[in-house]
Amino acid sequence: MSKIEFTEYDLDNGLHVILHEDHSTPIVAVSIMYHVGSKNEQPDKTGFAHFFEHLLFEGSENIKRGEYDSYVEKAGGTLNANTSYDRTFYYEILPSNQLELGLWLESERLLHAKVEDVGIETQREVVKEERRQRIDNQPYGSILQETMKRAFTEHPYKWPIIGSMDHLDAAVESDYQNFYRDFYVPNNAVLSIAGDIDMAQAKDWIQKYFGKIPKGTKEIYRPDVVEPPLGGEVRDTVFDNIQLPAVIHAYRSPAQGTPDAYAMEMLSTLLSQGESSWLKKKLVDEEQKALFVGNFLLNLEDPGVSLAFGICNQGIDPMDVEKSMDEVVKKVQTELISENDFQKLRNQIESNFISSNSGVAGIAESLANYHMYFGDADLINSEIDKYLAVTREDIQRVANTYFTPDNRVSLFYVPKPQEQKP
């Protein structure tokens, strides 16, 4: 894998800038990442971080409502944003001769966003509809929400990223303006640009559009909650508008960037990725107990969860699926994976790592992530070594350490009784 070169520096207002020059295609990714996610919210004002992801497309003092998208689309580009528990990320992918447009648009979002009732009311309805489509009316759509609220009792990871609709309804214009002033400040952001740029010209434009934006004066709120041990298995049943039951096992897991987190990610890949994954081989191919199985690690800034799930085949009892899932975990705990499986796993991890940084958008996001979470953007070149340093014994050890019944939430998703169905 060729080394990804980049330049980084800080503006006087605290904005961290990362630039990667790549002339292979005439496009540029302009991105800005804010170190604010749902975990930075107050317990009675949840959903604000995700709400702003929508609200900040409403326009600014110099961009009329509804015109943000059209600027990018008319220039032949695309744009999007996403919110996690830990951060909010906005980006445009543009023809490289439109770099200045992208910088102007993002500077408007940071300095001149319209945080006012007309846009707030519009986006409230958008977010409510999103919740209906993705969570309330989507089969199994509430799995993450139902899992996290049981896996965490103290930490703000316990509430969903989309937040509470009641909280968003109860909030007034000043609540939203305060959130914007607190978190949408240069010293809480990383501007990451990758693609076909002239480095000197890019720096000039960055100074022009971002250099005079005032630095935030308040301390950025970062929760310092240490979640107590789960203290025993949490078991529950969730009735959902589904036809086939499902089993969910969520194990509390270490924070990203820790040695155990790399081993846990390799364990998750072993269990769930590809045709030869251990969960699929046993539950889908051999025993035909499950229609679909998987495992994914929520690799978060604070300790998160590793979530395994299985959707039962027609007529199969969830207890049977759970038994087989437990047998797969037991196998990892008691048997070292073979050298052959281990090499395949390393190849998968390396392939995933390379593909995530194969385009300018992925590079821009990775550089911002590495700086924001670890203060080290060069991890884009070296983090793969941390994965490849994981041994077979490490994978077995973390399986024994974290994949224990007293460290998990176990949910059975079952169809609603007929009289409950809408």
Contacts in CASP RR format, 6 or more apart in sequence:
PFRMAT RR
TARGET T0000
AUTHOR 0000-0000-0000
METHOD contacts of the structure
MODEL  1
MSKIEFTEYDLDNGLHVILHEDHSTPIVAVSIMYHVGSKNEQPDKTGFAH
FFEHLLFEGSENIKRGEYDSYVEKAGGTLNANTSYDRTFYYEILPSNQLE
LGLWLESERLLHAKVEDVGIETQREVVKEERRQRIDNQPYGSILQETMKR
AFTEHPYKWPIIGSMDHLDAAVESDYQNFYRDFYVPNNAVLSIAGDIDMA
QAKDWIQKYFGKIPKGTKEIYRPDVVEPPLGGEVRDTVFDNIQLPAVIHA
YRSPAQGTPDAYAMEMLSTLLSQGESSWLKKKLVDEEQKALFVGNFLLNL
EDPGVSLAFGICNQGIDPMDVEKSMDEVVKKVQTELISENDFQKLRNQIE
SNFISSNSGVAGIAESLANYHMYFGDADLINSEIDKYLAVTREDIQRVAN
TYFTPDNRVSLFYVPKPQEQKP
1 353 0 8 1.000
1 354 0 8 1.000
1 384 0 8 1.000
3 381 0 8 1.000
4 20 0 8 1.000
4 357 0 8 1.000
4 363 0 8 1.000
4 367 0 8 1.000
4 380 0 8 1.000
4 381 0 8 1.000
5 20 0 8 1.000
5 21 0 8 1.000
6 18 0 8 1.000
6 19 0 8 1.000
6 20 0 8 1.000
6 367 0 8 1.000
6 377 0 8 1.000
6 380 0 8 1.000
7 18 0 8 1.000
7 19 0 8 1.000
7 20 0 8 1.000
7 199 0 8 1.000
8 16 0 8 1.000
8 17 0 8 1.000
8 18 0 8 1.000
8 19 0 8 1.000
8 367 0 8 1.000
8 371 0 8 1.000
8 377 0 8 1.000
9 16 0 8 1.000
9 17 0 8 1.000
10 16 0 8 1.000
10 17 0 8 1.000
11 17 0 8 1.000
11 186 0 8 1.000
11 206 0 8 1.000
11 207 0 8 1.000
11 210 0 8 1.000
11 211 0 8 1.000
12 211 0 8 1.000
12 215 0 8 1.000
13 186 0 8 1.000
13 187 0 8 1.000
13 210 0 8 1.000
13 211 0 8 1.000
13 212 0 8 1.000
13 213 0 8 1.000
13 214 0 8 1.000
13 215 0 8 1.000
13 216 0 8 1.000
14 186 0 8 1.000
14 187 0 8 1.000
14 215 0 8 1.000
15 186 0 8 1.000
15 187 0 8 1.000
15 189 0 8 1.000
15 190 0 8 1.000
15 191 0 8 1.000
15 210 0 8 1.000
15 211 0 8 1.000
15 213 0 8 1.000
16 189 0 8 1.000
16 190 0 8 1.000
16 191 0 8 1.000
16 371 0 8 1.000
17 190 0 8 1.000
17 191 0 8 1.000
17 192 0 8 1.000
17 193 0 8 1.000
17 203 0 8 1.000
17 206 0 8 1.000
18 190 0 8 1.000
18 191 0 8 1.000
18 192 0 8 1.000
18 193 0 8 1.000
18 364 0 8 1.000
18 367 0 8 1.000
18 368 0 8 1.000
18 371 0 8 1.000
18 377 0 8 1.000
19 193 0 8 1.000
19 194 0 8 1.000
19 197 0 8 1.000
19 199 0 8 1.000
19 202 0 8 1.000
19 203 0 8 1.000
20 192 0 8 1.000
20 193 0 8 1.000
20 194 0 8 1.000
20 195 0 8 1.000
20 360 0 8 1.000
20 363 0 8 1.000
20 364 0 8 1.000
20 367 0 8 1.000
21 195 0 8 1.000
21 196 0 8 1.000
21 197 0 8 1.000
21 199 0 8 1.000
22 194 0 8 1.000
22 195 0 8 1.000
22 196 0 8 1.000
22 360 0 8 1.000
22 363 0 8 1.000
23 195 0 8 1.000
23 196 0 8 1.000
24 196 0 8 1.000
25 195 0 8 1.000
25 196 0 8 1.000
25 360 0 8 1.000
26 95 0 8 1.000
26 96 0 8 1.000
26 97 0 8 1.000
26 196 0 8 1.000
27 93 0 8 1.000
27 94 0 8 1.000
27 95 0 8 1.000
27 96 0 8 1.000
27 195 0 8 1.000
27 196 0 8 1.000
27 360 0 8 1.000
28 93 0 8 1.000
28 94 0 8 1.000
28 95 0 8 1.000
28 96 0 8 1.000
28 98 0 8 1.000
28 99 0 8 1.000
28 193 0 8 1.000
28 194 0 8 1.000
28 195 0 8 1.000
28 196 0 8 1.000
28 197 0 8 1.000
28 360 0 8 1.000
29 91 0 8 1.000
29 92 0 8 1.000
29 93 0 8 1.000
29 94 0 8 1.000
29 192 0 8 1.000
29 193 0 8 1.000
29 194 0 8 1.000
29 195 0 8 1.000
29 360 0 8 1.000
29 361 0 8 1.000
29 362 0 8 1.000
29 363 0 8 1.000
29 364 0 8 1.000
30 91 0 8 1.000
30 92 0 8 1.000
30 94 0 8 1.000
30 99 0 8 1.000
30 102 0 8 1.000
30 103 0 8 1.000
30 105 0 8 1.000
30 106 0 8 1.000
30 193 0 8 1.000
30 364 0 8 1.000
31 89 0 8 1.000
31 90 0 8 1.000
31 91 0 8 1.000
31 92 0 8 1.000
31 191 0 8 1.000
31 192 0 8 1.000
31 193 0 8 1.000
31 361 0 8 1.000
31 364 0 8 1.000
31 365 0 8 1.000
31 368 0 8 1.000
32 89 0 8 1.000
32 90 0 8 1.000
32 91 0 8 1.000
32 106 0 8 1.000
32 109 0 8 1.000
32 110 0 8 1.000
32 189 0 8 1.000
32 190 0 8 1.000
32 191 0 8 1.000
32 192 0 8 1.000
32 368 0 8 1.000
33 87 0 8 1.000
33 88 0 8 1.000
33 89 0 8 1.000
33 90 0 8 1.000
33 189 0 8 1.000
33 190 0 8 1.000
33 192 0 8 1.000
33 365 0 8 1.000
33 368 0 8 1.000
33 369 0 8 1.000
33 372 0 8 1.000
34 87 0 8 1.000
34 88 0 8 1.000
34 89 0 8 1.000
34 183 0 8 1.000
34 184 0 8 1.000
34 188 0 8 1.000
34 189 0 8 1.000
35 86 0 8 1.000
35 87 0 8 1.000
35 183 0 8 1.000
35 188 0 8 1.000
35 189 0 8 1.000
35 190 0 8 1.000
35 220 0 8 1.000
35 372 0 8 1.000
36 49 0 8 1.000
36 87 0 8 1.000
36 88 0 8 1.000
36 183 0 8 1.000
36 184 0 8 1.000
36 188 0 8 1.000
36 220 0 8 1.000
37 49 0 8 1.000
37 50 0 8 1.000
37 83 0 8 1.000
37 84 0 8 1.000
37 85 0 8 1.000
37 86 0 8 1.000
37 87 0 8 1.000
37 88 0 8 1.000
37 161 0 8 1.000
38 46 0 8 1.000
38 47 0 8 1.000
38 49 0 8 1.000
38 50 0 8 1.000
38 83 0 8 1.000
38 84 0 8 1.000
38 85 0 8 1.000
38 156 0 8 1.000
38 157 0 8 1.000
38 159 0 8 1.000
38 160 0 8 1.000
38 161 0 8 1.000
38 163 0 8 1.000
39 85 0 8 1.000
39 86 0 8 1.000
39 155 0 8 1.000
39 156 0 8 1.000
39 157 0 8 1.000
39 223 0 8 1.000
39 301 0 8 1.000
39 302 0 8 1.000
40 49 0 8 1.000
40 156 0 8 1.000
40 183 0 8 1.000
40 220 0 8 1.000
40 221 0 8 1.000
40 222 0 8 1.000
40 223 0 8 1.000
41 47 0 8 1.000
41 48 0 8 1.000
41 49 0 8 1.000
41 156 0 8 1.000
41 159 0 8 1.000
41 163 0 8 1.000
43 156 0 8 1.000
43 159 0 8 1.000
44 167 0 8 1.000
45 167 0 8 1.000
45 171 0 8 1.000
45 175 0 8 1.000
45 179 0 8 1.000
46 159 0 8 1.000
46 160 0 8 1.000
46 163 0 8 1.000
46 164 0 8 1.000
46 167 0 8 1.000
47 159 0 8 1.000
47 160 0 8 1.000
47 161 0 8 1.000
47 162 0 8 1.000
47 163 0 8 1.000
47 164 0 8 1.000
47 167 0 8 1.000
47 168 0 8 1.000
48 168 0 8 1.000
48 171 0 8 1.000
48 175 0 8 1.000
48 176 0 8 1.000
48 179 0 8 1.000
49 83 0 8 1.000
49 88 0 8 1.000
49 161 0 8 1.000
49 183 0 8 1.000
50 83 0 8 1.000
50 88 0 8 1.000
50 127 0 8 1.000
50 161 0 8 1.000
50 162 0 8 1.000
50 163 0 8 1.000
51 123 0 8 1.000
51 124 0 8 1.000
51 127 0 8 1.000
51 168 0 8 1.000
51 176 0 8 1.000
52 83 0 8 1.000
52 88 0 8 1.000
52 176 0 8 1.000
52 179 0 8 1.000
52 180 0 8 1.000
52 184 0 8 1.000
53 81 0 8 1.000
53 82 0 8 1.000
53 83 0 8 1.000
53 88 0 8 1.000
53 90 0 8 1.000
54 123 0 8 1.000
54 126 0 8 1.000
54 127 0 8 1.000
55 113 0 8 1.000
55 115 0 8 1.000
55 119 0 8 1.000
55 120 0 8 1.000
55 123 0 8 1.000
55 176 0 8 1.000
56 81 0 8 1.000
56 90 0 8 1.000
56 109 0 8 1.000
56 113 0 8 1.000
56 184 0 8 1.000
57 66 0 8 1.000
57 68 0 8 1.000
57 69 0 8 1.000
57 81 0 8 1.000
58 65 0 8 1.000
58 66 0 8 1.000
58 68 0 8 1.000
58 113 0 8 1.000
58 114 0 8 1.000
58 119 0 8 1.000
58 122 0 8 1.000
58 123 0 8 1.000
59 65 0 8 1.000
59 66 0 8 1.000
59 67 0 8 1.000
59 68 0 8 1.000
59 108 0 8 1.000
59 113 0 8 1.000
59 114 0 8 1.000
60 108 0 8 1.000
60 109 0 8 1.000
60 111 0 8 1.000
60 112 0 8 1.000
60 113 0 8 1.000
60 114 0 8 1.000
61 108 0 8 1.000
61 112 0 8 1.000
61 114 0 8 1.000
62 108 0 8 1.000
62 112 0 8 1.000
63 71 0 8 1.000
63 105 0 8 1.000
63 108 0 8 1.000
65 114 0 8 1.000
65 118 0 8 1.000
65 119 0 8 1.000
68 79 0 8 1.000
68 105 0 8 1.000
69 79 0 8 1.000
71 101 0 8 1.000
71 105 0 8 1.000
72 78 0 8 1.000
72 79 0 8 1.000
72 92 0 8 1.000
72 94 0 8 1.000
72 101 0 8 1.000
72 102 0 8 1.000
72 105 0 8 1.000
75 94 0 8 1.000
75 95 0 8 1.000
75 98 0 8 1.000
75 101 0 8 1.000
76 94 0 8 1.000
76 95 0 8 1.000
76 98 0 8 1.000
77 92 0 8 1.000
77 93 0 8 1.000
77 94 0 8 1.000
77 95 0 8 1.000
77 98 0 8 1.000
78 92 0 8 1.000
78 93 0 8 1.000
79 90 0 8 1.000
79 91 0 8 1.000
79 92 0 8 1.000
79 93 0 8 1.000
80 90 0 8 1.000
80 91 0 8 1.000
81 88 0 8 1.000
81 89 0 8 1.000
81 90 0 8 1.000
81 91 0 8 1.000
82 88 0 8 1.000
82 89 0 8 1.000
83 89 0 8 1.000
83 161 0 8 1.000
84 161 0 8 1.000
84 300 0 8 1.000
85 156 0 8 1.000
85 157 0 8 1.000
85 161 0 8 1.000
85 298 0 8 1.000
85 300 0 8 1.000
85 301 0 8 1.000
86 300 0 8 1.000
86 301 0 8 1.000
86 373 0 8 1.000
87 369 0 8 1.000
87 372 0 8 1.000
89 365 0 8 1.000
89 368 0 8 1.000
90 106 0 8 1.000
90 109 0 8 1.000
91 361 0 8 1.000
91 364 0 8 1.000
91 365 0 8 1.000
92 102 0 8 1.000
92 105 0 8 1.000
92 106 0 8 1.000
93 360 0 8 1.000
93 361 0 8 1.000
94 101 0 8 1.000
94 102 0 8 1.000
96 195 0 8 1.000
96 196 0 8 1.000
96 197 0 8 1.000
99 193 0 8 1.000
99 197 0 8 1.000
99 201 0 8 1.000
99 202 0 8 1.000
99 205 0 8 1.000
100 205 0 8 1.000
103 205 0 8 1.000
103 206 0 8 1.000
103 209 0 8 1.000
103 210 0 8 1.000
104 209 0 8 1.000
106 191 0 8 1.000
106 209 0 8 1.000
107 209 0 8 1.000
107 210 0 8 1.000
107 213 0 8 1.000
109 184 0 8 1.000
110 184 0 8 1.000
110 185 0 8 1.000
110 186 0 8 1.000
110 189 0 8 1.000
110 210 0 8 1.000
110 213 0 8 1.000
111 213 0 8 1.000
113 180 0 8 1.000
113 184 0 8 1.000
115 173 0 8 1.000
115 176 0 8 1.000
115 177 0 8 1.000
115 180 0 8 1.000
116 173 0 8 1.000
117 173 0 8 1.000
120 173 0 8 1.000
120 176 0 8 1.000
124 168 0 8 1.000
124 169 0 8 1.000
127 162 0 8 1.000
127 165 0 8 1.000
127 168 0 8 1.000
128 165 0 8 1.000
130 162 0 8 1.000
131 162 0 8 1.000
131 165 0 8 1.000
134 141 0 8 1.000
134 162 0 8 1.000
135 141 0 8 1.000
135 142 0 8 1.000
135 145 0 8 1.000
135 160 0 8 1.000
135 162 0 8 1.000
136 142 0 8 1.000
137 241 0 8 1.000
139 240 0 8 1.000
139 241 0 8 1.000
139 242 0 8 1.000
139 243 0 8 1.000
140 240 0 8 1.000
140 242 0 8 1.000
140 246 0 8 1.000
140 311 0 8 1.000
140 413 0 8 1.000
141 240 0 8 1.000
142 238 0 8 1.000
142 240 0 8 1.000
143 246 0 8 1.000
143 248 0 8 1.000
143 307 0 8 1.000
143 309 0 8 1.000
143 411 0 8 1.000
143 413 0 8 1.000
144 160 0 8 1.000
144 307 0 8 1.000
145 160 0 8 1.000
146 236 0 8 1.000
146 238 0 8 1.000
146 411 0 8 1.000
147 248 0 8 1.000
147 250 0 8 1.000
147 305 0 8 1.000
147 307 0 8 1.000
147 409 0 8 1.000
147 411 0 8 1.000
148 157 0 8 1.000
148 158 0 8 1.000
148 159 0 8 1.000
148 160 0 8 1.000
148 250 0 8 1.000
148 305 0 8 1.000
149 158 0 8 1.000
149 159 0 8 1.000
149 160 0 8 1.000
150 234 0 8 1.000
150 236 0 8 1.000
150 250 0 8 1.000
150 409 0 8 1.000
150 411 0 8 1.000
151 157 0 8 1.000
151 158 0 8 1.000
151 230 0 8 1.000
151 234 0 8 1.000
151 250 0 8 1.000
151 252 0 8 1.000
151 304 0 8 1.000
151 305 0 8 1.000
151 409 0 8 1.000
152 158 0 8 1.000
152 227 0 8 1.000
153 227 0 8 1.000
153 228 0 8 1.000
154 225 0 8 1.000
154 226 0 8 1.000
154 227 0 8 1.000
154 228 0 8 1.000
155 223 0 8 1.000
155 225 0 8 1.000
155 226 0 8 1.000
155 227 0 8 1.000
155 302 0 8 1.000
156 223 0 8 1.000
156 225 0 8 1.000
157 227 0 8 1.000
157 300 0 8 1.000
157 302 0 8 1.000
157 304 0 8 1.000
181 216 0 8 1.000
181 218 0 8 1.000
182 218 0 8 1.000
182 220 0 8 1.000
182 221 0 8 1.000
183 220 0 8 1.000
185 214 0 8 1.000
185 215 0 8 1.000
185 216 0 8 1.000
185 220 0 8 1.000
186 210 0 8 1.000
186 211 0 8 1.000
186 213 0 8 1.000
186 214 0 8 1.000
186 215 0 8 1.000
186 216 0 8 1.000
187 215 0 8 1.000
187 216 0 8 1.000
187 220 0 8 1.000
188 216 0 8 1.000
188 220 0 8 1.000
190 367 0 8 1.000
190 368 0 8 1.000
190 371 0 8 1.000
190 372 0 8 1.000
191 206 0 8 1.000
191 210 0 8 1.000
192 364 0 8 1.000
192 365 0 8 1.000
192 367 0 8 1.000
192 368 0 8 1.000
192 371 0 8 1.000
193 202 0 8 1.000
193 364 0 8 1.000
194 359 0 8 1.000
194 360 0 8 1.000
194 361 0 8 1.000
194 362 0 8 1.000
194 363 0 8 1.000
194 364 0 8 1.000
194 367 0 8 1.000
195 360 0 8 1.000
195 363 0 8 1.000
225 302 0 8 1.000
227 252 0 8 1.000
227 302 0 8 1.000
227 303 0 8 1.000
229 252 0 8 1.000
229 407 0 8 1.000
230 252 0 8 1.000
230 406 0 8 1.000
230 407 0 8 1.000
230 408 0 8 1.000
230 409 0 8 1.000
231 406 0 8 1.000
231 407 0 8 1.000
232 405 0 8 1.000
232 406 0 8 1.000
232 407 0 8 1.000
233 405 0 8 1.000
233 406 0 8 1.000
233 408 0 8 1.000
233 409 0 8 1.000
233 410 0 8 1.000
234 408 0 8 1.000
234 409 0 8 1.000
234 410 0 8 1.000
235 409 0 8 1.000
235 410 0 8 1.000
235 411 0 8 1.000
236 409 0 8 1.000
236 410 0 8 1.000
236 411 0 8 1.000
236 412 0 8 1.000
237 411 0 8 1.000
237 412 0 8 1.000
237 413 0 8 1.000
237 414 0 8 1.000
238 411 0 8 1.000
238 412 0 8 1.000
238 413 0 8 1.000
238 414 0 8 1.000
239 414 0 8 1.000
239 415 0 8 1.000
239 416 0 8 1.000
239 417 0 8 1.000
239 420 0 8 1.000
240 413 0 8 1.000
240 414 0 8 1.000
240 415 0 8 1.000
240 416 0 8 1.000
241 415 0 8 1.000
241 416 0 8 1.000
241 421 0 8 1.000
241 422 0 8 1.000
242 413 0 8 1.000
242 414 0 8 1.000
242 415 0 8 1.000
242 416 0 8 1.000
243 415 0 8 1.000
244 291 0 8 1.000
244 311 0 8 1.000
244 312 0 8 1.000
244 313 0 8 1.000
244 314 0 8 1.000
244 415 0 8 1.000
245 311 0 8 1.000
245 312 0 8 1.000
245 316 0 8 1.000
245 317 0 8 1.000
245 318 0 8 1.000
245 321 0 8 1.000
245 412 0 8 1.000
245 413 0 8 1.000
245 414 0 8 1.000
245 415 0 8 1.000
246 309 0 8 1.000
246 310 0 8 1.000
246 311 0 8 1.000
246 312 0 8 1.000
246 318 0 8 1.000
246 412 0 8 1.000
246 413 0 8 1.000
247 309 0 8 1.000
247 310 0 8 1.000
247 312 0 8 1.000
247 318 0 8 1.000
247 321 0 8 1.000
247 322 0 8 1.000
247 325 0 8 1.000
247 410 0 8 1.000
247 411 0 8 1.000
247 412 0 8 1.000
247 413 0 8 1.000
248 307 0 8 1.000
248 308 0 8 1.000
248 309 0 8 1.000
248 310 0 8 1.000
248 409 0 8 1.000
248 410 0 8 1.000
248 411 0 8 1.000
248 412 0 8 1.000
248 413 0 8 1.000
249 307 0 8 1.000
249 308 0 8 1.000
249 309 0 8 1.000
249 322 0 8 1.000
249 325 0 8 1.000
249 408 0 8 1.000
249 409 0 8 1.000
249 410 0 8 1.000
250 305 0 8 1.000
250 306 0 8 1.000
250 307 0 8 1.000
250 308 0 8 1.000
250 408 0 8 1.000
250 409 0 8 1.000
250 411 0 8 1.000
251 305 0 8 1.000
251 306 0 8 1.000
251 307 0 8 1.000
251 308 0 8 1.000
251 402 0 8 1.000
251 403 0 8 1.000
251 404 0 8 1.000
251 407 0 8 1.000
251 408 0 8 1.000
252 303 0 8 1.000
252 304 0 8 1.000
252 305 0 8 1.000
252 402 0 8 1.000
252 407 0 8 1.000
252 408 0 8 1.000
253 260 0 8 1.000
253 261 0 8 1.000
253 264 0 8 1.000
253 297 0 8 1.000
253 298 0 8 1.000
253 303 0 8 1.000
253 304 0 8 1.000
253 305 0 8 1.000
253 306 0 8 1.000
253 402 0 8 1.000
254 260 0 8 1.000
254 261 0 8 1.000
254 264 0 8 1.000
254 303 0 8 1.000
254 304 0 8 1.000
254 402 0 8 1.000
255 261 0 8 1.000
255 300 0 8 1.000
255 301 0 8 1.000
255 302 0 8 1.000
255 303 0 8 1.000
255 304 0 8 1.000
256 299 0 8 1.000
256 300 0 8 1.000
256 301 0 8 1.000
256 373 0 8 1.000
257 299 0 8 1.000
257 373 0 8 1.000
257 374 0 8 1.000
257 386 0 8 1.000
259 386 0 8 1.000
259 394 0 8 1.000
260 398 0 8 1.000
260 401 0 8 1.000
260 402 0 8 1.000
261 297 0 8 1.000
261 299 0 8 1.000
262 386 0 8 1.000
262 387 0 8 1.000
262 389 0 8 1.000
262 390 0 8 1.000
263 390 0 8 1.000
263 394 0 8 1.000
263 395 0 8 1.000
263 397 0 8 1.000
263 398 0 8 1.000
264 297 0 8 1.000
264 306 0 8 1.000
264 398 0 8 1.000
264 402 0 8 1.000
265 297 0 8 1.000
265 299 0 8 1.000
265 349 0 8 1.000
265 387 0 8 1.000
266 345 0 8 1.000
266 349 0 8 1.000
266 387 0 8 1.000
266 390 0 8 1.000
266 394 0 8 1.000
266 395 0 8 1.000
267 306 0 8 1.000
267 332 0 8 1.000
267 395 0 8 1.000
267 398 0 8 1.000
267 399 0 8 1.000
268 295 0 8 1.000
268 296 0 8 1.000
268 297 0 8 1.000
268 306 0 8 1.000
269 277 0 8 1.000
269 345 0 8 1.000
269 348 0 8 1.000
269 349 0 8 1.000
269 352 0 8 1.000
270 277 0 8 1.000
270 278 0 8 1.000
270 332 0 8 1.000
270 337 0 8 1.000
270 341 0 8 1.000
270 345 0 8 1.000
270 395 0 8 1.000
271 277 0 8 1.000
271 278 0 8 1.000
271 279 0 8 1.000
271 294 0 8 1.000
271 295 0 8 1.000
271 308 0 8 1.000
271 328 0 8 1.000
271 332 0 8 1.000
272 279 0 8 1.000
272 280 0 8 1.000
272 293 0 8 1.000
272 294 0 8 1.000
272 295 0 8 1.000
272 296 0 8 1.000
272 308 0 8 1.000
273 348 0 8 1.000
274 280 0 8 1.000
274 348 0 8 1.000
276 341 0 8 1.000
276 344 0 8 1.000
277 293 0 8 1.000
277 294 0 8 1.000
278 328 0 8 1.000
278 331 0 8 1.000
278 332 0 8 1.000
279 293 0 8 1.000
279 294 0 8 1.000
279 295 0 8 1.000
279 308 0 8 1.000
279 310 0 8 1.000
279 325 0 8 1.000
279 328 0 8 1.000
280 293 0 8 1.000
280 294 0 8 1.000
282 324 0 8 1.000
282 327 0 8 1.000
282 328 0 8 1.000
283 289 0 8 1.000
283 290 0 8 1.000
283 293 0 8 1.000
283 310 0 8 1.000
283 321 0 8 1.000
283 324 0 8 1.000
283 325 0 8 1.000
283 328 0 8 1.000
284 290 0 8 1.000
284 291 0 8 1.000
284 292 0 8 1.000
284 293 0 8 1.000
287 324 0 8 1.000
288 313 0 8 1.000
289 312 0 8 1.000
289 313 0 8 1.000
289 316 0 8 1.000
289 320 0 8 1.000
289 321 0 8 1.000
289 324 0 8 1.000
290 310 0 8 1.000
290 311 0 8 1.000
290 312 0 8 1.000
290 313 0 8 1.000
290 316 0 8 1.000
290 321 0 8 1.000
290 324 0 8 1.000
291 310 0 8 1.000
291 311 0 8 1.000
291 312 0 8 1.000
291 313 0 8 1.000
292 310 0 8 1.000
292 311 0 8 1.000
293 308 0 8 1.000
293 309 0 8 1.000
293 310 0 8 1.000
293 311 0 8 1.000
293 325 0 8 1.000
294 308 0 8 1.000
294 309 0 8 1.000
294 310 0 8 1.000
295 306 0 8 1.000
295 307 0 8 1.000
295 308 0 8 1.000
295 309 0 8 1.000
296 306 0 8 1.000
296 307 0 8 1.000
297 305 0 8 1.000
297 306 0 8 1.000
297 307 0 8 1.000
298 304 0 8 1.000
298 305 0 8 1.000
298 306 0 8 1.000
298 307 0 8 1.000
301 373 0 8 1.000
305 409 0 8 1.000
306 402 0 8 1.000
306 403 0 8 1.000
308 325 0 8 1.000
308 329 0 8 1.000
310 321 0 8 1.000
310 325 0 8 1.000
312 318 0 8 1.000
312 320 0 8 1.000
312 321 0 8 1.000
318 412 0 8 1.000
318 414 0 8 1.000
322 410 0 8 1.000
322 412 0 8 1.000
329 399 0 8 1.000
329 403 0 8 1.000
332 395 0 8 1.000
332 396 0 8 1.000
332 399 0 8 1.000
332 403 0 8 1.000
333 396 0 8 1.000
333 399 0 8 1.000
333 400 0 8 1.000
333 403 0 8 1.000
335 396 0 8 1.000
336 392 0 8 1.000
336 393 0 8 1.000
336 396 0 8 1.000
337 345 0 8 1.000
337 392 0 8 1.000
337 395 0 8 1.000
337 396 0 8 1.000
339 392 0 8 1.000
342 392 0 8 1.000
346 387 0 8 1.000
346 388 0 8 1.000
349 384 0 8 1.000
349 387 0 8 1.000
349 388 0 8 1.000
350 384 0 8 1.000
350 387 0 8 1.000
350 388 0 8 1.000
353 383 0 8 1.000
353 384 0 8 1.000
353 387 0 8 1.000
356 362 0 8 1.000
356 366 0 8 1.000
357 363 0 8 1.000
357 366 0 8 1.000
357 380 0 8 1.000
363 380 0 8 1.000
366 380 0 8 1.000
367 377 0 8 1.000
367 380 0 8 1.000
368 377 0 8 1.000
370 376 0 8 1.000
370 377 0 8 1.000
370 378 0 8 1.000
370 379 0 8 1.000
370 380 0 8 1.000
370 383 0 8 1.000
371 377 0 8 1.000
END
